[in-house]
Amino acid sequence: MKFLELSGTPFEIGRQHGEQAKEKIHISLNSYEKLFYEWGKFAWKDAAEQAKQYIDYIDRVDETFLEEIDGIAKGAGVDFSDILILNARSEIALTMPNTLDGCTSVAVLPPFADSAYLAQNWDWRGAQFNATLGLRIAQKNRPAIQMITEAGIIGKIGFNEKGLGVCLNAIRATVAENYLPLHLGLRLVLNSDNIEEAAQLVSENKIASAANFLMAQDDGKSQATAINMEVSPLGNDFKQTSDRYVYHTNHLCSNAIIEKIGQKNLSTTDNTYLRFDRMKELLQEQDKGGAPATQEDVRRWLSDHKNKPFSICRHKEPGSSDFTNTITIFSVIMDLPKKTMLYLGGQPCSPTLEKTLTL
């Protein structure tokens, strides 16, 4: 696992990313080339054709995203289209049949918890384990960011210096439009000064595919707030809390969005409901206990194995390969007012690496 510190203009930030994570970027490119073909007999040149359709909308929303992507490509010595594909990989991969879902996210706020925590297990194909990357980004005229991502992708899971964080849950739906790729939507959140601005930006700029953004903020000045926003190219829906908890897995909860997308266009598996219900049980047990939840409690929830193999903490299944099995690649627990993030590489029950990241 590499942890990089990047700064400068968007192009310079991208170039540093590309130069310092060149090997990991090639792992990402090789993985997704194989995954696209494995899932849908989708050739890399076809992925490039699809990805370039997002350029105009990205440019309209924030041209610096394209500058950073170009910098990564230059730094890594690959084509611009290669890095663009990585940043639009959800729009390509998750609209294909036979792609498995993953990820469990949760936000707990005072007084339910002793701090404002935002956490998740990122579950994905094991082939991407060696392509993950930690980025600490110092930006001009925008908040500094601490993020865990896949090499070559400029937006994902993390928080900024304003105590604003975001987690991601993929939603499998065969709908996508030429809007803003969801990983760039996550960067919009991380570039924001506050949660209200982030929610407004995500609402105003349509997201190209279906996903869930769980956002929370505690800047030490205002009351901690969490917003769970289900996004799609056909509309968004959200719920907000200021004193309890919010959690999500990989199915839509909004009847309004389900109706717009159509049940026939959603590919939801039973395991998402198992993990959703189990997280609810864990939160209710904590509530009955009476004591505020701690970081160790959050870690215990993320390490839970009930309903294995479709547990919150997901392990490789016997006989599966890195291209067919979904596992927990990493976990993060953000303490937003303290501006720290505990990174756990691999399964949180027995991580291969623990590191506390700060801003």
Steps between C-alpha positions, in 0.01 A plus 500: 500500500635842403407825672580804287506872575403710199481877449494774240274567204252231393738390222796491741299299754411255226853476365637423849230236542592343167875506556494368857229237448592392147529130591165499682331682211612224266355244742168689483508515121579130467236403756219694338593389151461140620190575707318677217565207271416243767165662578378616163750410227565874498826596327720784626444699181126478562552626856697795359213585265254493786721701735560786256125566493530642854763763409261783410299468821814471716640813335174686567499403870871551577770522233770442764389135522614451141826683573572266793414194290732626226776550756465141623520370144811706426665397827426131452588500129159376385225640280254757632221258403647232729467722809161627388381137483613440860306805616190380315551133589176481707295624206659225288520214752191535717261524207617159377329175599662260752691763698477438873425775748682584821569767765335582831509857630387665822500843665447539875470840667495641854331434738455148358881487464786668686606671176375535144620186322461421130612150401477231240629171368592532133418165341610430145684249287822375657689590181493863613655440843848602381367803312373694803665826592489763775506861382550811708432793269576866567292702253501870414177677606340171602510290817785256555390138455593162650367219280530128435449419134600272216813614318409736218159597643474857629200465731390235748470445877640751746468835675624857479639764735148632565406175674287394201521136390335271248456124451379311194260212445467369146152435361468250217265649241506477122446875462769752419503837325778727379512703821762518777667164582423412861864504615524861386180564692683378810780749425238777480404412856861498621565836332210661691520720808187362664246221472223726374719619212599140424139380489404792278786438256415130473133588443568770242752295301344174391690181584546263205410174677324381815683507835468601862703784652506498880628842608566632850657811646620616840717812477510550876280811470155384390294196593617184326282402203476202267324481165438173320446583132398238246598635159414398146483657154120503545496686832618499860347446843642540851439487871677709762581458867657722764512280811487130418631278223465416130616188318485355149600202288436434128131532431278801451275591792320785323174383342501815288834412335408131469187603313693731267769241422262203484540179696594310182809724464627427852721197573478467876626191683390360837834573667444875500185456711680263737773755565250787528289313755807390695633856529157606625516224765845611613393863531186404693707284737731795559201723567357258757835482678475870579869588464610731216660311210879524477744448215555146628124435475499618139796273426315209660199561275717507188665174614169316543472151343134415551344357178845406365595491210264798450605668821596864553865386517541304178762233433604307192279203425660158434566433132456863395755718323596866536281575199189314618486560876399815687692551826565781744803678352531764771309671780509859621371665816504880486485706819378819337553762775849363565566484122649151519430184306592150614593295193480120528643314201318177416227368728453711816486185717866426415649790301831470322568868571369758747577866457348817642488779241459866595449843351 
